[in-house]
Amino acid sequence: MKRLRTQDNGKNIISGRLTALREHYGYSQRDLADKLQLADFDVDKNMITRIETNNRYVSDFEIKAFSEFFNVSYSFLLDGIPTAEDLKKYPDL
């Protein structure tokens, strides 16, 4: 039976892409948490840290929130496969 972990035993598969999107905008983890809260998403800095360090599972609601906030597809967040629309917004993906 497959374990729900990455090859390096991480708890989520979006950590690197979330970090890249955050850094693309020059946000600190605190900045991102604050901006997500202002956009009415229930997120705190500790949660961002734990996701980015692969120490926390990510819910489908949180993936949806990150997707909406950064205006990227689920396929990019989950599989690292940007859509044509993603590439228009973020050509350096």
SEVEX-564250 format. One record per residue: residue number from 1; residue in three letters; chain; x, z, y of N, C-alpha, C, CB in turn. Coordinates in nm, 2 decimals, padded with zeros to 4 digits, always signed. Atoms other than C-alpha are relative to their C-alpha. Glycine has a CB too. Layout:
BEGIN
+-----+-----+----+--------+--------+--------+--------+--------+--------+--------+--------+--------+--------+--------+--------+
|   i |  aa | ch |   n.px |   n.pz |   n.py |  ca.px |  ca.pz |  ca.py |   c.px |   c.pz |   c.py |  cb.px |  cb.pz |  cb.py |
+-----+-----+----+--------+--------+--------+--------+--------+--------+--------+--------+--------+--------+--------+--------+
| NUM | ala |  A |      X |      Z |      Y |      X |      Z |      Y |      X |      Z |      Y |      X |      Z |      Y |
...
+-----+-----+----+--------+--------+--------+--------+--------+--------+--------+--------+--------+--------+--------+--------+
This chain:
BEGIN
+-----+-----+----+--------+--------+--------+--------+--------+--------+--------+--------+--------+--------+--------+--------+
|   i |  aa | ch |   n.px |   n.pz |   n.py |  ca.px |  ca.pz |  ca.py |   c.px |   c.pz |   c.py |  cb.px |  cb.pz |  cb.py |
+-----+-----+----+--------+--------+--------+--------+--------+--------+--------+--------+--------+--------+--------+--------+
|   1 | met |  A | +00.08 | +00.00 | -00.12 | +00.00 | +00.00 | +00.00 | +00.09 | +00.00 | +00.12 | -00.10 | +00.12 | +00.00 |
|   2 | lys |  A | -00.08 | +00.01 | -00.12 | +00.13 | -00.09 | +00.34 | -00.02 | +00.12 | +00.09 | -00.03 | -00.13 | +00.08 |
|   3 | arg |  A | +00.01 | -00.11 | -00.10 | +00.20 | +00.19 | +00.59 | -00.03 | -00.06 | +00.14 | +00.13 | +00.08 | +00.00 |
|   4 | leu |  A | +00.04 | +00.04 | -00.13 | +00.07 | +00.16 | +00.94 | +00.12 | +00.04 | +00.10 | -00.13 | +00.06 | +00.05 |
|   5 | arg |  A | -00.12 | -00.03 | -00.08 | +00.42 | +00.17 | +01.10 | +00.08 | -00.13 | +00.01 | +00.09 | +00.11 | -00.06 |
|   6 | thr |  A | -00.08 | +00.11 | -00.01 | +00.66 | -00.08 | +01.23 | +00.12 | +00.01 | -00.09 | +00.05 | -00.02 | +00.15 |
|   7 | gln |  A | -00.11 | +00.00 | +00.09 | +00.98 | -00.17 | +01.04 | +00.10 | +00.11 | +00.04 | +00.08 | -00.13 | +00.01 |
|   8 | asp |  A | -00.08 | -00.11 | -00.04 | +01.17 | +00.09 | +01.24 | -00.07 | +00.13 | +00.01 | +00.07 | -00.03 | +00.13 |
|   9 | asn |  A | +00.08 | -00.12 | +00.01 | +00.90 | +00.35 | +01.17 | -00.08 | +00.04 | +00.12 | +00.09 | +00.11 | -00.04 |
|  10 | gly |  A | +00.08 | -00.03 | -00.12 | +00.73 | +00.32 | +01.51 | -00.15 | +00.00 | -00.03 | +00.03 | -00.11 | +00.10 |
|  11 | lys |  A | +00.14 | -00.02 | +00.01 | +00.37 | +00.40 | +01.56 | -00.09 | -00.11 | +00.07 | -00.04 | +00.13 | +00.05 |
|  12 | asn |  A | +00.08 | +00.11 | -00.06 | +00.26 | +00.09 | +01.76 | +00.09 | -00.12 | +00.01 | -00.05 | +00.04 | +00.14 |
|  13 | ile |  A | -00.07 | +00.12 | -00.01 | +00.35 | -00.27 | +01.80 | +00.01 | -00.06 | +00.14 | -00.06 | -00.10 | -00.09 |
|  14 | ile |  A | +00.00 | +00.06 | -00.14 | +00.30 | -00.31 | +02.18 | +00.10 | +00.07 | +00.09 | -00.14 | +00.03 | +00.06 |
|  15 | ser |  A | -00.09 | -00.08 | -00.09 | +00.57 | -00.07 | +02.31 | +00.09 | -00.09 | +00.08 | +00.08 | +00.09 | -00.09 |
|  16 | gly |  A | -00.09 | +00.08 | -00.07 | +00.82 | -00.33 | +02.40 | -00.07 | -00.09 | +00.11 | +00.08 | -00.09 | -00.09 |
|  17 | arg |  A | +00.07 | +00.09 | -00.09 | +00.57 | -00.57 | +02.56 | -00.07 | +00.08 | +00.12 | -00.11 | -00.08 | -00.07 |
|  18 | leu |  A | +00.05 | -00.09 | -00.11 | +00.41 | -00.28 | +02.76 | +00.11 | +00.03 | +00.10 | -00.07 | +00.13 | -00.06 |
|  19 | thr |  A | -00.12 | -00.03 | -00.09 | +00.75 | -00.18 | +02.89 | +00.04 | -00.12 | +00.08 | +00.12 | +00.04 | -00.09 |
|  20 | ala |  A | -00.04 | +00.12 | -00.07 | +00.83 | -00.54 | +02.98 | -00.10 | -00.03 | +00.11 | +00.00 | -00.12 | -00.09 |
|  21 | leu |  A | +00.10 | +00.02 | -00.10 | +00.50 | -00.58 | +03.17 | +00.01 | +00.10 | +00.12 | -00.14 | +00.00 | -00.06 |
|  22 | arg |  A | -00.02 | -00.10 | -00.10 | +00.55 | -00.25 | +03.35 | +00.12 | -00.03 | +00.09 | +00.01 | +00.14 | -00.06 |
|  23 | glu |  A | -00.12 | +00.03 | -00.07 | +00.90 | -00.34 | +03.45 | -00.01 | -00.13 | +00.08 | +00.12 | +00.00 | -00.09 |
|  24 | his |  A | +00.02 | +00.13 | -00.08 | +00.80 | -00.69 | +03.56 | -00.06 | +00.03 | +00.14 | -00.10 | -00.09 | -00.08 |
|  25 | tyr |  A | +00.06 | -00.04 | -00.13 | +00.60 | -00.52 | +03.84 | +00.08 | +00.11 | +00.07 | -00.14 | +00.05 | -00.03 |
|  26 | gly |  A | -00.09 | -00.11 | -00.06 | +00.87 | -00.26 | +03.91 | -00.07 | +00.13 | +00.00 | +00.03 | -00.05 | +00.14 |
|  27 | tyr |  A | +00.07 | -00.12 | +00.01 | +00.64 | +00.02 | +03.81 | +00.08 | +00.10 | -00.08 | -00.14 | -00.01 | -00.05 |
|  28 | ser |  A | -00.05 | -00.10 | +00.09 | +00.77 | +00.35 | +03.68 | -00.12 | +00.04 | -00.09 | +00.04 | +00.13 | +00.09 |
|  29 | gln |  A | +00.10 | -00.04 | +00.09 | +00.57 | +00.51 | +03.40 | -00.11 | +00.07 | +00.08 | +00.05 | +00.08 | -00.11 |
|  30 | arg |  A | +00.09 | -00.07 | -00.09 | +00.41 | +00.74 | +03.66 | -00.09 | -00.10 | +00.08 | +00.07 | +00.10 | +00.09 |
|  31 | asp |  A | +00.07 | +00.10 | -00.08 | +00.32 | +00.44 | +03.88 | -00.11 | -00.07 | -00.08 | +00.10 | -00.10 | +00.06 |
|  32 | leu |  A | +00.10 | +00.07 | +00.09 | +00.15 | +00.26 | +03.59 | -00.12 | +00.09 | -00.03 | +00.07 | -00.05 | -00.12 |
|  33 | ala |  A | +00.11 | -00.09 | +00.03 | -00.05 | +00.57 | +03.49 | -00.09 | +00.02 | +00.12 | +00.06 | +00.14 | -00.04 |
|  34 | asp |  A | +00.08 | -00.02 | -00.12 | -00.16 | +00.62 | +03.85 | -00.09 | -00.12 | +00.03 | +00.09 | +00.03 | +00.12 |
|  35 | lys |  A | +00.07 | +00.12 | -00.02 | -00.26 | +00.26 | +03.89 | -00.11 | -00.02 | -00.10 | +00.09 | -00.12 | +00.00 |
|  36 | leu |  A | +00.10 | +00.01 | +00.11 | -00.45 | +00.26 | +03.56 | -00.11 | +00.10 | +00.03 | +00.06 | +00.03 | -00.14 |
|  37 | gln |  A | +00.10 | -00.10 | -00.03 | -00.63 | +00.58 | +03.67 | -00.09 | -00.05 | +00.12 | +00.06 | +00.13 | +00.03 |
|  38 | leu |  A | +00.08 | +00.06 | -00.11 | -00.73 | +00.41 | +04.00 | -00.09 | -00.11 | -00.04 | +00.10 | -00.05 | +00.11 |
|  39 | ala |  A | +00.08 | +00.11 | +00.05 | -00.86 | +00.12 | +03.80 | -00.11 | +00.06 | -00.10 | +00.08 | -00.10 | -00.07 |
|  40 | asp |  A | +00.10 | -00.07 | +00.08 | -01.08 | +00.38 | +03.61 | +00.03 | +00.00 | -00.15 | -00.13 | -00.06 | +00.03 |
|  41 | phe |  A | -00.04 | -00.01 | +00.14 | -00.88 | +00.39 | +03.29 | +00.06 | +00.14 | -00.02 | +00.10 | -00.11 | -00.04 |
|  42 | asp |  A | -00.04 | -00.14 | +00.02 | -00.82 | +00.74 | +03.14 | +00.14 | +00.00 | -00.07 | -00.10 | +00.07 | -00.09 |
|  43 | val |  A | -00.14 | +00.01 | +00.04 | -00.43 | +00.72 | +03.11 | +00.08 | +00.10 | +00.08 | +00.05 | -00.15 | +00.01 |
|  44 | asp |  A | -00.09 | -00.08 | -00.08 | -00.16 | +00.96 | +03.20 | +00.15 | -00.04 | -00.03 | -00.02 | +00.15 | -00.03 |
|  45 | lys |  A | -00.14 | +00.04 | +00.01 | +00.22 | +00.93 | +03.23 | +00.05 | +00.04 | -00.14 | +00.08 | +00.07 | +00.11 |
|  46 | asn |  A | -00.04 | -00.04 | +00.13 | +00.28 | +01.12 | +02.91 | -00.04 | -00.10 | -00.11 | -00.05 | +00.14 | -00.04 |
|  47 | met |  A | +00.05 | +00.10 | +00.09 | +00.07 | +00.87 | +02.72 | +00.08 | -00.13 | +00.00 | -00.15 | -00.03 | +00.03 |
|  48 | ile |  A | -00.08 | +00.12 | -00.01 | +00.26 | +00.58 | +02.86 | +00.14 | +00.02 | -00.06 | +00.02 | -00.04 | +00.16 |
|  49 | thr |  A | -00.13 | -00.04 | +00.05 | +00.59 | +00.75 | +02.77 | +00.00 | -00.01 | -00.15 | +00.05 | +00.13 | +00.05 |
|  50 | arg |  A | +00.01 | +00.00 | +00.15 | +00.48 | +00.81 | +02.41 | -00.03 | -00.13 | -00.06 | -00.11 | +00.10 | -00.04 |
|  51 | ile |  A | +00.02 | +00.13 | +00.05 | +00.35 | +00.46 | +02.37 | +00.13 | -00.08 | +00.00 | -00.11 | -00.07 | +00.08 |
|  52 | glu |  A | -00.12 | +00.08 | -00.02 | +00.67 | +00.30 | +02.51 | +00.11 | +00.04 | -00.09 | +00.04 | +00.01 | +00.14 |
|  53 | thr |  A | -00.10 | -00.05 | +00.09 | +00.89 | +00.52 | +02.29 | -00.04 | -00.01 | -00.15 | +00.04 | +00.14 | +00.03 |
|  54 | asn |  A | +00.05 | +00.02 | +00.14 | +00.68 | +00.43 | +01.98 | -00.03 | +00.13 | -00.07 | +00.10 | -00.08 | -00.08 |
|  55 | asn |  A | +00.03 | -00.13 | +00.06 | +00.58 | +00.79 | +01.92 | -00.15 | +00.03 | +00.00 | +00.07 | +00.11 | +00.08 |
|  56 | arg |  A | +00.15 | -00.02 | -00.01 | +00.20 | +00.73 | +01.96 | -00.07 | -00.12 | -00.05 | -00.04 | +00.04 | +00.14 |
|  57 | tyr |  A | +00.09 | +00.12 | +00.04 | -00.06 | +00.51 | +01.80 | -00.08 | -00.04 | +00.12 | -00.10 | +00.04 | -00.12 |
|  58 | val |  A | +00.08 | +00.05 | -00.12 | -00.26 | +00.30 | +02.05 | -00.13 | -00.04 | -00.05 | +00.08 | -00.12 | +00.06 |
|  59 | ser |  A | +00.13 | +00.04 | +00.04 | -00.63 | +00.27 | +02.03 | -00.04 | -00.14 | +00.05 | -00.10 | +00.11 | +00.05 |
|  60 | asp |  A | +00.05 | +00.13 | -00.04 | -00.83 | -00.05 | +02.06 | -00.04 | +00.01 | +00.15 | -00.11 | -00.05 | -00.09 |
|  61 | phe |  A | +00.04 | -00.01 | -00.14 | -00.97 | +00.08 | +02.39 | +00.12 | +00.00 | +00.09 | -00.07 | +00.14 | +00.02 |
|  62 | glu |  A | -00.12 | +00.01 | -00.09 | -00.62 | +00.13 | +02.53 | +00.06 | -00.14 | +00.00 | +00.10 | +00.10 | -00.06 |
|  63 | ile |  A | -00.05 | +00.14 | +00.00 | -00.51 | -00.22 | +02.42 | -00.09 | -00.08 | +00.10 | +00.00 | -00.06 | -00.14 |
|  64 | lys |  A | +00.09 | +00.07 | -00.09 | -00.82 | -00.35 | +02.60 | +00.03 | +00.03 | +00.15 | -00.15 | +00.04 | -00.03 |
|  65 | ala |  A | -00.03 | -00.04 | -00.13 | -00.73 | -00.15 | +02.91 | +00.13 | -00.06 | +00.05 | +00.01 | +00.15 | +00.01 |
|  66 | phe |  A | -00.13 | +00.07 | -00.04 | -00.37 | -00.28 | +02.92 | -00.02 | -00.15 | +00.02 | +00.11 | +00.03 | -00.10 |
|  67 | ser |  A | +00.02 | +00.14 | -00.01 | -00.49 | -00.63 | +02.86 | -00.07 | -00.04 | +00.13 | -00.08 | -00.05 | -00.12 |
|  68 | glu |  A | +00.07 | +00.02 | -00.12 | -00.74 | -00.61 | +03.14 | +00.08 | +00.03 | +00.13 | -00.13 | +00.09 | +00.01 |
|  69 | phe |  A | -00.07 | -00.03 | -00.11 | -00.51 | -00.44 | +03.38 | +00.11 | -00.10 | +00.03 | +00.07 | +00.14 | -00.02 |
|  70 | phe |  A | -00.10 | +00.10 | -00.02 | -00.22 | -00.68 | +03.33 | -00.04 | -00.14 | -00.01 | +00.11 | +00.02 | -00.10 |
|  71 | asn |  A | +00.06 | +00.13 | +00.01 | -00.45 | -00.97 | +03.28 | +00.08 | -00.09 | -00.10 | -00.01 | -00.07 | +00.13 |
|  72 | val |  A | -00.07 | +00.08 | +00.11 | -00.28 | -01.08 | +02.95 | -00.09 | +00.01 | -00.12 | +00.14 | +00.06 | -00.03 |
|  73 | ser |  A | +00.08 | +00.01 | +00.13 | -00.43 | -01.17 | +02.61 | +00.04 | +00.10 | -00.10 | +00.02 | -00.14 | -00.06 |
|  74 | tyr |  A | -00.03 | -00.09 | +00.11 | -00.46 | -00.95 | +02.32 | +00.11 | -00.05 | -00.09 | -00.13 | +00.03 | -00.09 |
|  75 | ser |  A | -00.11 | +00.06 | +00.09 | -00.24 | -01.20 | +02.12 | +00.14 | +00.03 | +00.06 | -00.03 | -00.15 | -00.01 |
|  76 | phe |  A | -00.13 | -00.04 | -00.05 | +00.04 | -01.13 | +02.36 | +00.04 | +00.14 | -00.03 | +00.01 | -00.03 | +00.15 |
|  77 | leu |  A | -00.02 | -00.15 | +00.02 | +00.01 | -00.75 | +02.34 | +00.03 | +00.03 | -00.14 | -00.11 | +00.08 | +00.06 |
|  78 | leu |  A | -00.01 | -00.04 | +00.14 | -00.03 | -00.74 | +01.97 | +00.10 | -00.08 | -00.08 | -00.13 | -00.02 | -00.07 |
|  79 | asp |  A | -00.09 | +00.08 | +00.09 | +00.17 | -01.03 | +01.83 | +00.12 | -00.06 | +00.08 | -00.08 | -00.11 | -00.05 |
|  80 | gly |  A | -00.11 | +00.06 | -00.08 | +00.40 | -01.13 | +02.12 | -00.02 | -00.15 | +00.02 | +00.13 | +00.03 | -00.06 |
|  81 | ile |  A | +00.02 | +00.14 | -00.01 | +00.24 | -01.47 | +02.13 | -00.08 | -00.03 | +00.13 | -00.07 | -00.06 | -00.12 |
|  82 | pro |  A | +00.07 | +00.02 | -00.12 | +00.15 | -01.56 | +02.49 | -00.09 | -00.13 | -00.01 | +00.10 | -00.01 | +00.12 |
|  83 | thr |  A | +00.09 | +00.12 | -00.02 | -00.14 | -01.80 | +02.56 | +00.05 | -00.08 | +00.12 | -00.15 | +00.04 | +00.02 |
|  84 | ala |  A | -00.04 | +00.08 | -00.12 | -00.11 | -02.08 | +02.81 | -00.03 | +00.07 | +00.13 | -00.08 | -00.14 | -00.01 |
|  85 | glu |  A | +00.04 | -00.08 | -00.12 | -00.29 | -01.86 | +03.06 | +00.11 | +00.11 | +00.03 | -00.14 | +00.06 | -00.01 |
|  86 | asp |  A | -00.10 | -00.10 | -00.02 | -00.04 | -01.58 | +03.00 | +00.13 | -00.06 | +00.06 | +00.04 | +00.07 | -00.14 |
|  87 | leu |  A | -00.12 | +00.06 | -00.05 | +00.25 | -01.82 | +03.06 | -00.01 | -00.05 | +00.14 | +00.04 | -00.12 | -00.09 |
|  88 | lys |  A | +00.02 | +00.04 | -00.14 | +00.10 | -01.94 | +03.39 | +00.03 | +00.12 | +00.09 | -00.14 | -00.06 | +00.02 |
|  89 | lys |  A | -00.01 | -00.12 | -00.08 | +00.09 | -01.58 | +03.51 | +00.14 | +00.06 | -00.01 | -00.10 | +00.10 | -00.04 |
|  90 | tyr |  A | -00.13 | -00.06 | +00.03 | +00.42 | -01.47 | +03.35 | +00.09 | -00.10 | -00.07 | -00.02 | +00.13 | -00.09 |
|  91 | pro |  A | -00.07 | +00.11 | +00.06 | +00.64 | -01.77 | +03.30 | +00.13 | +00.05 | -00.07 | +00.04 | -00.10 | +00.10 |
|  92 | asp |  A | -00.12 | -00.06 | +00.07 | +00.93 | -01.54 | +03.19 | -00.03 | +00.07 | -00.13 | +00.07 | +00.09 | +00.10 |
|  93 | leu |  A | +00.03 | -00.07 | +00.12 | +00.75 | -01.41 | +02.89 | +00.08 | -00.07 | -00.11 | -00.15 | +00.00 | -00.03 |
+-----+-----+----+--------+--------+--------+--------+--------+--------+--------+--------+--------+--------+--------+--------+
